[in-house]
Amino acid sequence: MSKRISVLSVAVVWCLTGGSASAGWFTTDEQEAREAFARGRYQEAVAKFDDPYRKGVAQYRSEDYRSAVESFSRVDRDDVRLAARYNLGNARFRIGDYEGAVEAYESVLQEDPNDRLARHNLALALSMLAQSEANPEEEAPPQEEEQPQEKP
């Protein structure tokens, strides 16, 4: 009986103090991050995602492109490596780093030469790079129609 009370006491204390670093009683931070992302609460998702790819996507969606560049640059998972490079190009484009965007899109096309969106965005980034080199004093952000295309 005393052993049962001890186990129960430990369980109650564990629950009341939040247990481990877990997000909730029955959910993990990863699950809560996915839920926040699905509901469009990207900043909340960023704070809970550990995976650099998922964190980068949430940062991109919350328009924190500089942080997204850092996160996408750290991705090493094979299953999302190519998508991370594509998104790295988009994030670099959004902050006006057209040279970096060109580099990212070219690396995607080296691995998948048939990627039409990467080819489109590469052409757009090359055009913006040429414009910025021709008029270095003008740093106007690209118009909405000049933004890179995102993959679904």
Steps between C-alpha positions, in 0.01 A plus 500: 500500500775745591677418173180581308465835679864585423457425131177700493668792681785505252254492208297788644811712564629422152171609343470816709851614418456443130687174494785515257544770240188361336253754367192353661385200689427295192676692221858570407647832392515362146129419503413840639725666241323316218163603641608864531635491144177352366307782669727767351672582831844489346693681776369249753602217269849647458548499877406131526654343189848352546540376144677770292287432192167530679625800697615661173163452335324655801747791500445552128123498546533756779710712261816465711707432191843558658433237765358268233827532307691388809265208564489377139882522488521253792274232349676167461206258470514326162121485461467882501848612391392603149186677625713681758734628229205616293351679802844640582497660155156649564603637841819649359300657219259655750784673687653628177791255491452423132847354460431254783160420351661425162748268671221314682279459191798384291582234760139376483515486120830307507318226685162537327537668159125465434391710798294767319445716807871507583574591137237778509632637829858480374407716200326746730798515738741550209283785373491664843875451539561670166272789600671544835844498336388753239351732764690432824370816669137388459401233744128491439343175612362288216137546409255228602490354149879471514499272803623141470244228460450272799448130474183360653 
